[in-house]
């Protein structure tokens, strides 16, 4: 079940509302595609992060990664600790492994994550979120994919198909290492996904 009201998600909502307050009136909203730790937290309710990995796109301009305002939002987590979150200006999906159809599969959240109509927020679908973590495949990427699988969001066979399709169009990645990472990731999903009901 999606996480809509955790301290982290509430902080992201406030951050996006603050961004919206400082933006001029727009003919079209800026689309924000959430990835990274915030997206994992949205899907499974675990994972704390200090930055918002998001791709911003101003519709009709061809200008992506667009949001002109810098802000940090402080919040108190479930354990009473003060934390802060900010938008990562260095994030770009270019360096991750991404399937070419990830935008079409993204889930529109409407006003659930704020933005006051000036930001239109989407979250990557679980399979695209998992694929985005396969090129680097660091320990926290492995933990994120395991959490998505354990929560029933991933099907290993379908994920393998999509990941191999993404690898065919990937630029700037060692293809042999990429295939090794994909194989490890799919085995990781199979080890953590709930057992299928017997027929």
N, C-alpha and C positions, 0 to 999 in steps of 0.2 A: 504494500500500500504506500502511496506517495506521502512524503513528509511535507506538510504545508505550514505548520505552526511551531516548529522547533526554534530555539533561540537563534541558531545560525540562519535559518530561512527568514525569520523575522528581521534579522539584521540586513540580509540581502534586500528584502522588501523595502526597508527604510532607506537603504543606500540608493536603490533605483528611484524611489520617490524623491529623494534629495537631488539626484541627477535631473529628474524631470522638472523640478522647480526652477532649475537654473538654465534650462533649455528654452530657446525661443519657440513660438508657435510653429508647428511643422505641418506641411501639407500631408505627409505620410509619416507614420511612426517609424522610429529607428528599431529595427529588429535585433534582438539580442538572443544569441544561441548559447545556452549554458552548457559547459563541459566540465571536466575536471572534478575536483572534490565536492563542489557545491552540487553538481549534477548527481554524483554518487549518493550524496546525503539526501537529496530529493527522493531518489528511488528507494533507498534502503534505510534511511534514518541513522546511519553510522557515518563516520569520517568527519573530522573537524579540519577545517582549512583556514588559512589566513588570507587567501586571495580568491577572487572571482575570475575563473577562466571563462571568458565569453567572447564570442565573435559578434561585433556590431556591424550592421549593414544599413545604410540609409537608402531606402528603396528608390530605384530609378536613377541613382547617381553613378552606380558602378563603384562607389567608394565604400570599401569594407573596412572593418576594424575602426569604426568611427564613433567616438564619443569624446567630446572635448574637455570634460571636466574631471578634475582629480578630487577624490573624497575618500575619507576613511570613516568607517562606522564602528564605534565601540559597542559591545554588548556583554551581557553576563550569561555564561553557559549554564547547563543543567546542574553543574556542580558548584555554582557560585563564583567561578573564576571570571575575571574580566578579560575579554579577548577583543581583538579588532579584526576587521576584514576590509579589504580594499580591492579595487578592480586592477587586475594584472595587465599593465599596458604592454607587456612583452609577449602576452599570449597570442599565438596564431595557430590555426589548425594546419597550416602549411607543413609544419615540422612533424606533425603526428601522422599516423597511418589513418586515412579517412576514406570511407567508401564514397563514391561519387554521388550517391543518392541520400547522403546523410541529412541534408536540409529537408528533403521531401518526407523523411521519416520522423523528423523532429516533432515533438508534442507541443502544441500551442497552449500556454498556460493562462491566456487571457489576462485578467487583472489579479491573478492569484499571487504574483510576485511584484506587485506594484508597477510603477512606471507612469501612472496617471494618464494613460492614453498616448503619451509621447514615446514610451518604450513598449514594444510588443515582444514579450518574453516567451522563448521556446526553450525546451530542454532536450538534449540529445536523447534519442531512443536508447534503451539499454544496450542493444547490440552494437550500435555505433559508438557508444561510450566505451564499451569493452574493446572494440577494434582500435579506438584512438590510443589505447594504452599498450598495444602490442609491440610497437616499434621500439619503445624504450624498455618496457617490461621490467621496471625496477621493483623492489619489494613492495612498495605501497601500491603500485599498479596491480601486482598479483593479488594483494589483499582486496583491492577494490573489485576486481573481476570475480574473486571468490565470493565476496559479499553479494554481488549481483546474481551470481549463479545460485547461491544458497537460498536466496529469496525468491527463486523461481522466475527470474526475469530473462534468463538466457537458455536457449536450446543449442547444445553443442553442434549438432549437425548443420543447422541453419547458420549459426555463427561462423562455422568453418567455411561454408560456401561464400558468405559475404566477405570474410577476411581475405580469402584467396582472390576474390574479385578485386578487392581494394589493393592487394599487392601487385596485381597486373598493371595498375595505372600509377603506382607510387613513384615519386620522384625523389632522388636524394637519399635513398635508403639502400643498404647492402642487401640485395635480393636473397642471398643465401642465409644471412643472419635473420632477415625478416621471416623467412619460411620456418626457420628453427623456432623463433619466438612464437609464431602462429601455432605451430604444432604443440609447443609447451603450453600455450594459453588454452588451446582446445582440450588438452588432457587435464588441465587445471579445472576447467569448467565441468568436464565429465566427473571429476572427483568430488566436486562440491554441489552440483545440481541435485535437487531432490530426486529420488528414484521414481521412475515412471511406473504408473499402476500396471500390474500384470493383467493380461487379457485372458 
